[in-house]
Amino acid sequence: MYKINVSSSFSAAHKLNNYPGLCKNLHGHNWKVRIQINCIKVDNLGMAIDFGIAKKHLSELMAMFDHQYLNDLDCFKDINPTSENIARVIFNELKKSFYSDESKISEVEVWESDHSSIIYIED
């Protein structure tokens, strides 16, 4: 088994509806996102997945979030744009690209700050 990791980042604003603390107010973060793709074999070049392909898919998602007010995005219309929900949304989007017998998205880690992150893994 090979575990491929690539990272990217985005900057965006959000607020947490019905949250009792300061995060109920509009504020922003510079989120870092790491994805992991599990691959069961390598190709004839010895590569599980080209890093460039994984980065391309992740970068396309980051462009959707970058410099946005996350609460206004369709994927967060009915849920708070918490780091947990951001990770799940990214995971579900990447499943469309990385879900085969040979390679599967296995986890998404979202860093809200230098000291706090969440990892989403689908059971």
C-alpha positions as CSV (number, residue, x, y, z in Angstrom):
1,M,0.0,0.0,0.0
2,Y,1.2,3.5,-0.9
3,K,-0.1,6.6,0.9
4,I,0.3,9.7,-1.2
5,N,0.0,13.1,0.5
6,V,-0.3,16.5,-1.1
7,S,-1.1,19.9,0.6
8,S,-2.5,23.2,-0.4
9,S,-4.1,26.2,1.3
10,F,-6.8,28.8,1.0
11,S,-7.8,32.0,2.8
12,A,-11.5,32.6,3.5
13,A,-13.9,34.1,5.9
14,H,-16.8,32.5,7.8
15,K,-18.9,32.6,10.9
16,L,-20.4,29.8,12.9
17,N,-24.2,30.2,13.3
18,N,-25.6,29.5,16.8
19,Y,-22.1,29.2,18.2
20,P,-21.9,30.6,21.8
21,G,-18.4,32.0,21.5
22,L,-16.5,34.6,19.4
23,C,-16.6,32.4,16.3
24,K,-20.2,33.5,15.8
25,N,-18.8,36.7,14.5
26,L,-17.4,37.1,11.0
27,H,-13.7,36.2,10.9
28,G,-11.1,34.6,8.6
29,H,-8.5,31.9,8.5
30,N,-5.6,30.8,6.4
31,W,-6.5,27.1,6.1
32,K,-4.0,24.4,5.2
33,V,-5.4,21.2,3.6
34,R,-3.6,17.9,3.3
35,I,-5.1,15.0,1.4
36,Q,-4.0,11.4,1.5
37,I,-4.7,8.9,-1.3
38,N,-4.1,5.2,-0.8
39,C,-2.9,3.3,-3.8
40,I,-2.4,-0.5,-4.0
41,K,0.3,-0.5,-6.8
42,V,2.6,1.5,-8.9
43,D,2.6,1.9,-12.7
44,N,5.4,0.9,-15.1
45,L,7.2,4.1,-14.1
46,G,7.1,3.2,-10.4
47,M,4.5,5.8,-9.5
48,A,1.4,5.3,-7.6
49,I,-0.2,8.6,-8.6
50,D,1.6,11.5,-10.2
51,F,1.9,14.2,-7.5
52,G,0.9,16.7,-10.2
53,I,-2.4,15.1,-10.8
54,A,-3.3,15.0,-7.1
55,K,-2.2,18.6,-6.7
56,K,-4.3,19.7,-9.7
57,H,-7.5,18.2,-8.2
58,L,-6.8,19.7,-4.8
59,S,-5.9,23.1,-6.3
60,E,-9.2,23.2,-8.2
61,L,-11.1,22.7,-4.9
62,M,-9.0,25.3,-3.1
63,A,-9.8,27.9,-5.8
64,M,-13.5,27.4,-5.1
65,F,-12.9,28.3,-1.4
66,D,-10.1,30.9,-1.7
67,H,-11.1,34.4,-0.7
68,Q,-14.7,33.5,-0.3
69,Y,-17.3,34.0,2.4
70,L,-17.8,30.3,3.0
71,N,-21.3,30.7,4.5
72,D,-22.5,31.8,1.1
73,L,-21.2,28.7,-0.8
74,D,-23.9,26.1,-1.8
75,C,-22.1,23.3,0.1
76,F,-22.5,25.3,3.4
77,K,-26.0,26.6,2.9
78,D,-27.4,24.1,5.5
79,I,-24.3,23.5,7.6
80,N,-21.8,25.6,9.4
81,P,-18.5,25.9,7.5
82,T,-16.5,24.4,10.4
83,S,-13.1,22.8,9.7
84,E,-14.9,19.4,10.2
85,N,-17.4,20.2,7.5
86,I,-14.8,21.7,5.2
87,A,-12.8,18.5,5.5
88,R,-15.9,16.3,4.7
89,V,-16.9,18.5,1.7
90,I,-13.3,18.2,0.3
91,F,-13.2,14.5,0.9
92,N,-16.6,13.9,-0.9
93,E,-15.5,16.0,-3.8
94,L,-12.2,14.2,-4.2
95,K,-14.0,10.8,-4.1
96,K,-15.2,11.7,-7.6
97,S,-11.6,11.7,-8.8
98,F,-9.9,9.2,-6.5
99,Y,-12.2,6.2,-6.0
100,S,-11.3,3.1,-7.8
101,D,-10.0,-0.4,-7.1
102,E,-6.5,0.9,-7.3
103,S,-6.6,4.4,-5.6
104,K,-8.9,5.9,-3.0
105,I,-9.0,9.1,-1.1
106,S,-8.4,8.0,2.4
107,E,-8.3,11.2,4.5
108,V,-8.4,14.9,4.5
109,E,-6.7,17.0,7.1
110,V,-7.8,20.7,7.5
111,W,-5.6,23.0,9.6
112,E,-7.5,26.1,10.9
113,S,-4.4,27.4,12.6
114,D,-0.8,26.4,13.2
115,H,-1.9,24.5,16.2
116,S,-5.4,23.0,15.4
117,S,-6.4,20.5,12.8
118,I,-9.1,18.0,12.0
119,I,-8.8,14.8,10.0
120,Y,-11.8,13.4,8.2
121,I,-11.8,9.7,7.4
122,E,-14.8,8.0,5.9
123,D,-15.8,4.6,7.4
